[in-house]
């Protein structure tokens, strides 16, 4: 599952997805799917983070206003999610493209083991040519929607999947100098440098969320920061423009482009380094050290000679060869499991453990050289 192709995360807001046609704006979804199919033909992997489940549920329950009650909000999300996913599935099937519903909670990102599970699942879907349709797991959130909005969720997904581009589709042309609904002289900002200390963020983010959604411009700025920190190129653009994604693909200047972009590899190194000291060490042979250092390979159990430390799955561990740290990364196994499989070939892992598991102890995407 090495990364050889460009990867995009596209976020579609409630103002675009919701509509009068059975609670779903089917024309928007049709246009979005058409553009995504064109991106797939160009070899780009696409993840869609879609709002609209609550809006669809509100339609089904004949509610005119977004519920204040958490229980009713969760019920609306649960009811609406089926219709939302069905709309995407129906349109993508016209192009013989398979989709998958993926519900993610904040704990799936914050918890290291669940982070790895979520990442590995999404990477597998992408490699299979499937388009994941992601929404927050609203129907079981114990706080009122843990991420708070799908903009922030989408920004987190950018980092989770090492995406190259992040496009937040909205019902505006992009980000304006002031709320265009209040100020006629508000100007479209074609570029925003979030590292610019003189930027008057307060004026930009004063716009409020709509009746169907929670995200305003403030959440988009927050999501843009997450995306930039992950090293992805980032836009807020007009989702009602039927060519917006293909325009971005061809390098056209559209919407608002966020500057302050970090180097992608350095961003990942900084992020992994920020996780503190390794919880254990994997002693690896010369062959494994060379494969990791020179070939950019994953760490396989066959190359591990011994293990030090007691740690859980998802822990940050160091790879050591001849008393020198070669790399560090997230382990797909806990220390007990690694003790059982060290020295084995990948095809022997499941038999030894007695259940299905990853083939790599540390996948190359979760491994950085020291």
Secondary structure by P-SEA (a helix, b strand, c coil): ccccbbbbbbbbccccccccccccaaaaaaaaaaaaaaaaaabbbbbbbcccaaaaaaaaaccccccccaaaaaaaaaaaaaaaaaaaaaaaaaacbbbbbbbbcccccccaaaaaaaaaaaaaaaaacccccccccccccccccccccaaaaaaaaaaaccccbbbbbcccccccccccccccccccccccccccccccccccccccccccccccaaaaaaaaaaaaaabbbbbbccccccaaaaaaaacccccbbbcccccaaaaaaaaaaacccccbbbbbcaaaaaaaaccccccccccccccccccccccbbbbbccccccccccccccaaaaaaccccccccccccccbbbbcccccccccccc
